[in-house]
Amino acid sequence: MNYLSAGDDVRTAYDDVRFSRLAGIKAKYDPYNLFRFNQNIAPA
């Protein structure tokens, strides 16, 4: 995750289970996606 470039997709850093878990957490704690500037995971 720390070695992704600006053009890389953050989705490639995680498998399906982890990515969906992280997206669910993001939806719970940041539903309006205010913290979106680094390697962003969009809320589920």
Biotite code that builds the C-alpha atoms (Angstrom):
import biotite.structure as struc

atoms = struc.array([
    struc.Atom([0.000, 0.000, 0.000], chain_id="A", res_id=1, res_name="MET", atom_name="CA", element="C"),
    struc.Atom([2.794, 2.420, 0.813], chain_id="A", res_id=2, res_name="ASN", atom_name="CA", element="C"),
    struc.Atom([4.463, 1.851, -2.540], chain_id="A", res_id=3, res_name="TYR", atom_name="CA", element="C"),
    struc.Atom([1.544, 2.697, -4.818], chain_id="A", res_id=4, res_name="LEU", atom_name="CA", element="C"),
    struc.Atom([2.113, 5.513, -7.255], chain_id="A", res_id=5, res_name="SER", atom_name="CA", element="C"),
    struc.Atom([-0.375, 8.294, -7.867], chain_id="A", res_id=6, res_name="ALA", atom_name="CA", element="C"),
    struc.Atom([-1.808, 6.558, -10.933], chain_id="A", res_id=7, res_name="GLY", atom_name="CA", element="C"),
    struc.Atom([-2.077, 3.085, -9.383], chain_id="A", res_id=8, res_name="ASP", atom_name="CA", element="C"),
    struc.Atom([-5.436, 1.699, -8.323], chain_id="A", res_id=9, res_name="ASP", atom_name="CA", element="C"),
    struc.Atom([-5.723, 1.094, -4.581], chain_id="A", res_id=10, res_name="VAL", atom_name="CA", element="C"),
    struc.Atom([-7.959, -1.891, -5.363], chain_id="A", res_id=11, res_name="ARG", atom_name="CA", element="C"),
    struc.Atom([-4.949, -3.882, -6.561], chain_id="A", res_id=12, res_name="THR", atom_name="CA", element="C"),
    struc.Atom([-3.332, -3.720, -3.108], chain_id="A", res_id=13, res_name="ALA", atom_name="CA", element="C"),
    struc.Atom([-6.054, -5.834, -1.430], chain_id="A", res_id=14, res_name="TYR", atom_name="CA", element="C"),
    struc.Atom([-7.862, -9.086, -2.069], chain_id="A", res_id=15, res_name="ASP", atom_name="CA", element="C"),
    struc.Atom([-11.661, -9.081, -2.452], chain_id="A", res_id=16, res_name="ASP", atom_name="CA", element="C"),
    struc.Atom([-12.460, -9.904, 1.183], chain_id="A", res_id=17, res_name="VAL", atom_name="CA", element="C"),
    struc.Atom([-10.192, -7.241, 2.668], chain_id="A", res_id=18, res_name="ARG", atom_name="CA", element="C"),
    struc.Atom([-11.246, -4.576, 0.215], chain_id="A", res_id=19, res_name="PHE", atom_name="CA", element="C"),
    struc.Atom([-14.959, -5.105, 0.905], chain_id="A", res_id=20, res_name="SER", atom_name="CA", element="C"),
    struc.Atom([-14.279, -5.079, 4.663], chain_id="A", res_id=21, res_name="ARG", atom_name="CA", element="C"),
    struc.Atom([-12.358, -1.807, 4.369], chain_id="A", res_id=22, res_name="LEU", atom_name="CA", element="C"),
    struc.Atom([-15.075, -0.273, 2.213], chain_id="A", res_id=23, res_name="ALA", atom_name="CA", element="C"),
    struc.Atom([-17.650, -1.222, 4.853], chain_id="A", res_id=24, res_name="GLY", atom_name="CA", element="C"),
    struc.Atom([-15.574, 0.372, 7.597], chain_id="A", res_id=25, res_name="ILE", atom_name="CA", element="C"),
    struc.Atom([-15.157, 3.469, 5.452], chain_id="A", res_id=26, res_name="LYS", atom_name="CA", element="C"),
    struc.Atom([-18.935, 3.642, 4.929], chain_id="A", res_id=27, res_name="ALA", atom_name="CA", element="C"),
    struc.Atom([-19.481, 3.494, 8.678], chain_id="A", res_id=28, res_name="LYS", atom_name="CA", element="C"),
    struc.Atom([-16.885, 6.037, 9.801], chain_id="A", res_id=29, res_name="TYR", atom_name="CA", element="C"),
    struc.Atom([-16.546, 8.301, 6.741], chain_id="A", res_id=30, res_name="ASP", atom_name="CA", element="C"),
    struc.Atom([-19.757, 7.990, 4.688], chain_id="A", res_id=31, res_name="PRO", atom_name="CA", element="C"),
    struc.Atom([-19.223, 11.352, 2.966], chain_id="A", res_id=32, res_name="TYR", atom_name="CA", element="C"),
    struc.Atom([-15.656, 10.396, 1.941], chain_id="A", res_id=33, res_name="ASN", atom_name="CA", element="C"),
    struc.Atom([-14.048, 13.434, 3.543], chain_id="A", res_id=34, res_name="LEU", atom_name="CA", element="C"),
    struc.Atom([-10.717, 11.627, 3.947], chain_id="A", res_id=35, res_name="PHE", atom_name="CA", element="C"),
    struc.Atom([-10.145, 10.846, 0.276], chain_id="A", res_id=36, res_name="ARG", atom_name="CA", element="C"),
    struc.Atom([-6.847, 12.423, -0.698], chain_id="A", res_id=37, res_name="PHE", atom_name="CA", element="C"),
    struc.Atom([-4.206, 9.685, -0.365], chain_id="A", res_id=38, res_name="ASN", atom_name="CA", element="C"),
    struc.Atom([-4.892, 6.085, -1.332], chain_id="A", res_id=39, res_name="GLN", atom_name="CA", element="C"),
    struc.Atom([-8.667, 6.343, -1.152], chain_id="A", res_id=40, res_name="ASN", atom_name="CA", element="C"),
    struc.Atom([-11.114, 3.514, -0.616], chain_id="A", res_id=41, res_name="ILE", atom_name="CA", element="C"),
    struc.Atom([-14.584, 4.689, -1.522], chain_id="A", res_id=42, res_name="ALA", atom_name="CA", element="C"),
    struc.Atom([-17.362, 3.962, 0.996], chain_id="A", res_id=43, res_name="PRO", atom_name="CA", element="C"),
    struc.Atom([-19.447, 0.877, 0.248], chain_id="A", res_id=44, res_name="ALA", atom_name="CA", element="C"),
])
